[in-house]
Amino acid sequence: MVKEEFYTPWGICDFVGVSLNRKRVSERLRLQQKDPIGPLVRIEILSAIPDVETGKSTTIEDLVHRYQDLVTASDVSAEIQKLITRKFVRVGPGDRLQKVNGWVPLHKRIVALELKLNRVEDALGQAISHHAFAEESFVGLPAGLAERIAGSQRAESFKSKGVGIVSVGRNGCKVVLHPQARKHLLDTLLQMHCVERFWRTRLKDN
C-alpha cells in the first residue's frame, strides 16, 4: 500500500509504501482488533503495558506516574480506556492491565520516497530523516540528473547515508542506486504509528 504526502513529525514525505505481514494481520483480526490503535501518545502508552504472554501487568496509577511530565492523569486514563475498548488491553484481577497482541510488528517493509526536480541536497537531508521509520529511503530525481549523480562521486554521499536514488522518466521509474538499510536508526514506536495509518486502508481494501 502507498500513501502520498505522508505527514511526519518533521514534514511531509512525498510517498510512503508499506508491505504488511499477512500472518500477523490474520492474528490481529483473530483478536478482533479491527480499529487502528490511534495517535502516537496512545501507542507510547500501549508499549509501556506488559504483554499478556509475559505474565506481568501494570496499573493505571503506574502509567499516570510514568507519563506525568507528558500528559495529564485524565488523559492517560482516557487513552487506556480507548485501548481497552479496542481490545488492545485487557483488565485482570485488581484492575491490572496487560497488552494483547502477538502480531507486532505488523509490517514486513516500509519504503520512503522523496521527490525533487533539482534541490538534491535538500532531498538527501529529508531522505535521511525518513530513516526514523523507513527501512529503505530513496530520493527520486528526473532521469538524466538521477543517472548522472549515480555514476559520479556524489553517489558516495548517498551511499554513506544509506539513501537510494530513483530515476523518474516519462515512461517509468527505476532504481539507479540501491540503499543500505539503516535499522539502527529506526524508531519502533514511530514505525508502528506509520503502519497504523495504513491499517484502515487495508480493511477498506478487503
Backbone torsions as a table, in degrees:
resi	resn	phi	psi	omega
1	MET	NA	144.5	-177.1
2	VAL	-130.4	137.8	174.5
3	LYS	-122.1	140.2	175.5
4	GLU	-92.9	155.5	176.9
5	GLU	46.0	61.7	-175.0
6	PHE	-85.8	119.9	-176.6
7	TYR	-76.0	133.7	175.5
8	THR	-125.8	167.7	179.0
9	PRO	-60.4	-19.6	-176.8
10	TRP	-111.2	4.6	179.0
11	GLY	144.1	-161.4	-177.0
12	ILE	-104.9	132.9	171.4
13	CYS	-99.0	132.5	-173.2
14	ASP	-60.1	-46.5	178.7
15	PHE	-141.1	136.6	172.1
16	VAL	-129.7	130.4	177.5
17	GLY	-116.6	139.0	-179.7
18	VAL	-129.0	133.1	173.1
19	SER	-110.2	120.6	-177.4
20	LEU	-89.5	154.0	176.7
21	ASN	-86.5	111.4	-174.0
22	ARG	-58.5	-40.8	-178.4
23	LYS	-63.5	-41.3	-178.6
24	ARG	-75.2	-30.8	172.8
25	VAL	-61.4	-44.1	179.5
26	SER	-62.0	-39.6	179.4
27	GLU	-65.4	-42.0	178.2
28	ARG	-63.0	-42.2	178.8
29	LEU	-66.7	-34.8	177.4
30	ARG	-62.1	-34.0	178.6
31	LEU	-82.1	3.3	178.2
32	GLN	60.9	34.4	178.0
33	GLN	-98.6	67.6	-173.9
34	LYS	-80.2	-28.6	179.7
35	ASP	-75.6	150.3	171.7
36	PRO	-65.8	153.6	-179.9
37	ILE	-62.0	-46.8	179.0
38	GLY	126.6	-157.4	-174.5
39	PRO	-66.5	169.5	-174.5
40	LEU	-59.9	-36.8	-179.3
41	VAL	-63.8	-36.3	178.5
42	ARG	-70.0	-37.6	176.3
43	ILE	-64.2	-39.9	177.9
44	GLU	-60.9	-45.5	179.5
45	ILE	-65.2	-42.9	178.2
46	LEU	-58.9	-39.5	-178.3
47	SER	-64.4	-23.2	-178.0
48	ALA	-87.1	-6.3	-180.0
49	ILE	-91.6	126.4	-177.9
50	PRO	-59.7	144.7	178.2
51	ASP	-70.7	142.8	-178.8
52	VAL	-57.1	-32.2	-177.7
53	GLU	-70.3	-17.3	178.9
54	THR	-81.7	-16.7	-176.7
55	GLY	79.9	-3.0	-179.9
56	LYS	-93.4	167.8	-179.4
57	SER	-155.6	174.0	178.0
58	THR	-145.2	-178.8	179.7
59	THR	-127.9	165.4	175.6
60	ILE	-60.3	-39.5	-179.7
61	GLU	-60.7	-42.9	178.3
62	ASP	-60.7	-42.2	-177.9
63	LEU	-71.9	-37.2	175.6
64	VAL	-59.5	-44.1	179.1
65	HIS	-64.8	-41.0	-178.1
66	ARG	-63.0	-38.2	-174.2
67	TYR	-108.0	19.5	-175.2
68	GLN	-62.5	-24.9	179.0
69	ASP	-86.0	-6.5	-177.1
70	LEU	-110.3	-45.5	-177.6
71	VAL	-138.6	160.8	-179.2
72	THR	-74.6	161.6	179.3
73	ALA	-60.0	-40.7	-179.7
74	SER	-66.2	-34.3	177.8
75	ASP	-68.5	-41.7	177.7
76	VAL	-60.4	-46.4	-179.9
77	SER	-61.3	-41.0	-179.6
78	ALA	-65.2	-41.3	-180.0
79	GLU	-66.4	-39.7	178.9
80	ILE	-65.2	-40.6	178.5
81	GLN	-61.0	-38.5	178.0
82	LYS	-66.6	-37.7	177.7
83	LEU	-65.7	-36.5	177.7
84	ILE	-68.3	-45.9	-179.8
85	THR	-60.2	-37.4	-179.0
86	ARG	-87.0	6.2	171.7
87	LYS	72.0	20.1	175.1
88	PHE	-86.1	-17.9	-179.3
89	VAL	-133.6	141.1	175.3
90	ARG	-118.4	153.2	-178.8
91	VAL	-108.3	124.4	-179.6
92	GLY	-105.2	-168.9	178.2
93	PRO	-55.2	141.1	-179.7
94	GLY	71.8	20.0	-179.5
95	ASP	58.4	32.5	177.3
96	ARG	-80.4	140.1	-175.0
97	LEU	-105.3	139.0	174.2
98	GLN	-137.3	145.0	179.1
99	LYS	-85.4	140.0	178.5
100	VAL	-116.1	111.6	174.9
101	ASN	-146.0	-93.9	-173.7
102	GLY	85.6	5.3	-177.3
103	TRP	-125.7	0.8	-178.8
104	VAL	-82.9	132.9	-2.4
105	PRO	-80.9	150.9	-175.8
106	LEU	-81.5	-18.0	-173.3
107	HIS	-105.8	161.6	171.8
108	LYS	-102.2	-31.5	-171.6
109	ARG	-158.5	138.6	172.8
110	ILE	-127.2	130.5	-178.5
111	VAL	-126.2	135.1	177.5
112	ALA	-116.3	141.8	178.9
113	LEU	-132.8	122.6	177.7
114	GLU	-108.2	123.5	-176.9
115	LEU	-101.9	138.7	174.8
116	LYS	-148.2	147.7	174.8
117	LEU	-79.9	-35.5	-178.3
118	ASN	-152.2	-35.4	-172.1
119	ARG	-66.1	76.9	-170.4
120	VAL	-64.3	-45.3	-177.2
121	GLU	-65.8	-37.9	176.2
122	ASP	-61.3	-44.8	-179.5
123	ALA	-63.3	-41.5	179.3
124	LEU	-62.0	-44.3	179.3
125	GLY	-60.5	-41.5	178.6
126	GLN	-67.8	-40.6	-179.9
127	ALA	-63.9	-36.2	176.6
128	ILE	-62.7	-42.1	178.6
129	SER	-60.2	-35.0	-177.1
130	HIS	-67.8	-11.7	175.3
131	HIS	-64.8	-11.8	177.5
132	ALA	-64.8	-26.8	-179.9
133	PHE	-128.7	-18.8	-174.9
134	ALA	-106.4	130.4	175.8
135	GLU	-66.1	-32.0	179.7
136	GLU	-126.7	130.5	-179.3
137	SER	-129.0	132.7	-176.4
138	PHE	-125.8	155.4	166.0
139	VAL	-111.1	129.8	176.5
140	GLY	-103.5	126.3	-176.6
141	LEU	-131.2	158.3	174.4
142	PRO	-52.6	144.1	-169.5
143	ALA	-48.9	-50.5	-177.4
144	GLY	-61.0	-45.6	-179.6
145	LEU	-66.2	-43.9	-179.2
146	ALA	-59.7	-43.9	-176.9
147	GLU	-72.4	-32.5	176.2
148	ARG	-65.8	-44.8	-179.0
149	ILE	-66.5	-42.5	-178.7
150	ALA	-61.9	-26.9	-179.2
151	GLY	-99.4	10.3	-176.9
152	SER	-119.4	-179.9	178.1
153	GLN	-65.1	-24.4	179.4
154	ARG	-62.2	-20.4	179.2
155	ALA	-62.9	-26.8	-178.8
156	GLU	-62.3	-34.8	179.5
157	SER	-67.5	-30.6	176.0
158	PHE	-74.2	-45.4	-179.3
159	LYS	-60.8	-42.7	-177.1
160	SER	-66.6	-24.5	179.5
161	LYS	-100.7	2.6	177.8
162	GLY	70.4	29.6	-178.5
163	VAL	-109.7	133.9	178.5
164	GLY	-94.2	170.5	178.8
165	ILE	-125.2	133.5	176.3
166	VAL	-113.3	129.3	175.7
167	SER	-87.1	122.4	-177.2
168	VAL	-110.1	113.8	-179.2
169	GLY	-120.5	179.6	-179.4
170	ARG	-64.4	-32.0	-173.5
171	ASN	-105.3	8.1	178.8
172	GLY	147.8	-173.6	-178.3
173	CYS	-128.9	154.1	174.3
174	LYS	-151.4	149.8	177.9
175	VAL	-80.2	121.4	178.9
176	VAL	-106.2	-11.4	173.9
177	LEU	-146.9	115.8	-178.3
178	HIS	-82.5	137.8	-179.3
179	PRO	-85.7	160.5	170.0
180	GLN	-99.1	134.7	-179.7
181	ALA	-62.9	145.1	179.0
182	ARG	-120.2	64.5	-174.7
183	LYS	-62.5	-28.9	-178.7
184	HIS	-69.9	-13.2	179.3
185	LEU	-94.5	-7.5	-172.6
186	LEU	-70.4	137.1	173.2
187	ASP	-99.6	107.6	-171.8
188	THR	-64.4	-33.9	178.5
189	LEU	-69.7	-39.7	177.7
190	LEU	-66.3	-38.1	174.9
191	GLN	-58.9	-46.8	-179.1
192	MET	-61.9	-41.4	177.6
193	HIS	-61.9	-41.6	178.2
194	CYS	-60.9	-48.7	-176.8
195	VAL	-65.8	-36.3	179.8
196	GLU	-60.8	-29.3	179.7
197	ARG	-71.4	-15.4	174.9
198	PHE	-94.1	-13.1	-171.8
199	TRP	-62.8	-46.3	-179.3
200	ARG	-63.4	-37.0	177.6
201	THR	-62.0	-40.5	-179.9
202	ARG	-62.1	-42.2	-179.7
203	LEU	-66.6	-39.8	179.5
204	LYS	-64.2	-37.5	-177.8
205	ASP	-73.1	-12.4	-177.5
206	ASN	-119.0	NA	NA
